[in-house]
Amino acid sequence: MRTKAGRKRRLEDALAALKADEVSDELQQEQVKWLEDALRELDAPAEGKMTS
């Protein structure tokens, strides 16, 4: 994805799919955490980072 909005939409879609899947709770929780962390990172104010 080239835009922040596009990356955010992909992460949100992945989270929704994961939560609807029949994945074991332990694995699912770990994957949800990774995706939520990535979303928070996208939403955080840029601190000296160059973004495209």
N, CA, C and O of each residue as an XYZ file, in Angstrom:
208
protein
N       0.835     -1.180      0.000
C       0.000      0.000      0.000
C       0.882      1.245      0.000
O       1.915      1.293      0.667
N       0.476      2.199     -0.721
C       1.276      3.411     -0.836
C       0.842      4.496      0.134
O       1.644      5.357      0.494
N      -0.405      4.470      0.558
C      -0.877      5.538      1.430
C      -1.140      5.024      2.833
O      -1.381      3.836      3.049
N      -1.088      5.942      3.772
C      -1.378      5.590      5.163
C      -2.809      5.062      5.276
O      -3.056      4.082      5.978
N      -3.741      5.704      4.593
C      -5.141      5.265      4.637
C      -5.293      3.854      4.066
O      -6.070      3.050      4.582
N      -4.564      3.564      3.019
C      -4.616      2.232      2.428
C      -4.061      1.173      3.361
O      -4.642      0.098      3.508
N      -2.931      1.478      3.995
C      -2.344      0.535      4.961
C      -3.288      0.320      6.132
O      -3.469     -0.804      6.600
N      -3.890      1.410      6.601
C      -4.816      1.309      7.735
C      -6.021      0.441      7.363
O      -6.454     -0.398      8.152
N      -6.551      0.645      6.175
C      -7.709     -0.139      5.732
C      -7.351     -1.629      5.654
O      -8.147     -2.475      6.062
N      -6.160     -1.958      5.132
C      -5.732     -3.361      5.051
C      -5.590     -3.973      6.436
O      -5.991     -5.116      6.653
N      -5.019     -3.217      7.380
C      -4.868     -3.727      8.744
C      -6.227     -3.943      9.396
O      -6.446     -4.953     10.064
N      -7.140     -2.992      9.201
C      -8.482     -3.131      9.778
C      -9.218     -4.333      9.179
O      -9.904     -5.066      9.892
N      -9.069     -4.530      7.863
C      -9.691     -5.687      7.208
C      -9.110     -6.991      7.745
O      -9.840     -7.955      7.977
N      -7.787     -7.017      7.940
C      -7.139     -8.216      8.472
C      -7.614     -8.512      9.890
O      -7.844     -9.669     10.242
N      -7.762     -7.466     10.705
C      -8.266     -7.652     12.067
C      -9.674     -8.232     12.060
O      -9.970     -9.163     12.808
N     -10.533     -7.685     11.221
C     -11.914     -8.171     11.150
C     -11.957     -9.629     10.705
O     -12.709    -10.427     11.263
N     -11.158     -9.976      9.706
C     -11.128    -11.366      9.222
C     -10.606    -12.302     10.298
O     -11.139    -13.395     10.486
N      -9.577    -11.883     10.995
C      -8.989    -12.718     12.044
C      -9.983    -12.958     13.177
O     -10.103    -14.078     13.675
N     -10.686    -11.921     13.579
C     -11.644    -12.060     14.675
C     -12.820    -12.948     14.287
O     -13.457    -13.540     15.159
N     -13.118    -13.050     12.995
C     -14.233    -13.876     12.526
C     -13.796    -15.308     12.230
O     -14.638    -16.167     11.971
N     -12.492    -15.573     12.266
C     -11.946    -16.876     11.905
C     -11.998    -17.841     13.095
O     -12.205    -17.434     14.239
N     -11.806    -19.113     12.799
C     -11.809    -20.163     13.817
C     -10.393    -20.484     14.287
O     -10.060    -21.651     14.496
N      -9.568    -19.472     14.453
C      -8.189    -19.653     14.901
C      -8.186    -19.849     16.416
O      -9.020    -19.280     17.120
N      -7.248    -20.655     16.914
C      -7.169    -20.884     18.357
C      -7.000    -19.550     19.081
O      -6.379    -18.626     18.555
N      -7.552    -19.456     20.282
C      -7.553    -18.201     21.021
C      -6.157    -17.645     21.257
O      -5.941    -16.442     21.110
N      -5.210    -18.496     21.618
C      -3.862    -18.019     21.923
C      -3.194    -17.402     20.690
O      -2.625    -16.312     20.759
N      -3.271    -18.106     19.576
C      -2.679    -17.599     18.339
C      -3.416    -16.350     17.879
O      -2.796    -15.380     17.443
N      -4.722    -16.375     17.977
C      -5.530    -15.240     17.550
C      -5.181    -13.996     18.364
O      -5.040    -12.912     17.798
N      -5.042    -14.131     19.664
C      -4.711    -12.989     20.510
C      -3.369    -12.380     20.132
O      -3.216    -11.158     20.132
N      -2.399    -13.226     19.809
C      -1.082    -12.741     19.416
C      -1.164    -11.977     18.087
O      -0.573    -10.907     17.945
N      -1.888    -12.526     17.134
C      -2.023    -11.870     15.835
C      -2.815    -10.571     15.949
O      -2.473     -9.581     15.302
N      -3.862    -10.562     16.759
C      -4.646     -9.343     16.974
C      -3.759     -8.260     17.583
O      -3.840     -7.096     17.189
N      -2.910     -8.639     18.544
C      -2.010     -7.668     19.162
C      -1.078     -7.052     18.129
O      -0.877     -5.838     18.121
N      -0.499     -7.891     17.246
C       0.410     -7.378     16.211
C      -0.301     -6.371     15.316
O       0.235     -5.304     15.017
N      -1.519     -6.723     14.890
C      -2.262     -5.836     13.993
C      -2.670     -4.541     14.694
O      -2.574     -3.462     14.110
N      -3.125     -4.647     15.943
C      -3.512     -3.447     16.684
C      -2.301     -2.548     16.942
O      -2.416     -1.323     16.884
N      -1.142     -3.150     17.226
C       0.086     -2.367     17.399
C       0.436     -1.624     16.111
O       0.833     -0.459     16.146
N       0.287     -2.300     14.981
C       0.579     -1.670     13.692
C      -0.381     -0.508     13.423
O       0.026      0.530     12.901
N      -1.649     -0.685     13.777
C      -2.621      0.402     13.608
C      -2.267      1.592     14.490
O      -2.326      2.738     14.044
N      -1.898      1.321     15.747
C      -1.514      2.416     16.650
C      -0.294      3.157     16.111
O      -0.213      4.382     16.202
N       0.644      2.413     15.554
C       1.839      3.035     14.996
C       1.481      3.947     13.825
O       2.058      5.023     13.673
N       0.534      3.518     13.003
C       0.098      4.359     11.882
C      -0.599      5.626     12.374
O      -0.441      6.696     11.786
N      -1.365      5.500     13.448
C      -2.124      6.631     13.972
C      -1.293      7.574     14.826
O      -1.698      8.712     15.064
N      -0.138      7.115     15.290
C       0.707      7.934     16.156
C       1.299      9.096     15.349
O       1.586      8.951     14.160
N       1.477     10.238     16.002
C       2.098     11.363     15.295
C       3.512     10.991     14.883
O       4.233     10.323     15.623
N       3.891     11.423     13.717
C       5.235     11.127     13.213
C       6.264     11.871     14.053
O       6.174     13.084     14.242
N       7.234     11.129     14.548
C       8.298     11.718     15.363
C       9.599     11.623     14.597
O      10.397     10.712     14.819
N       9.809     12.562     13.700
C      11.041     12.564     12.925
C      11.079     11.501     11.853
O      12.133     11.244     11.272
N       9.930     10.869     11.577
C       9.880      9.841     10.544
C       9.436     10.476      9.236
O       8.591     11.370      9.220
N      10.006     10.010      8.157
C       9.566     10.447      6.852
C       8.526      9.447      6.373
O       8.766      8.240      6.409
N       7.388      9.928      5.931
C       6.330      9.038      5.444
C       6.075      9.324      3.991
O       6.359     10.414      3.494
N       5.533      8.326      3.309
C       5.219      8.513      1.895
C       3.765      8.846      1.717
O       3.309      9.040      0.590
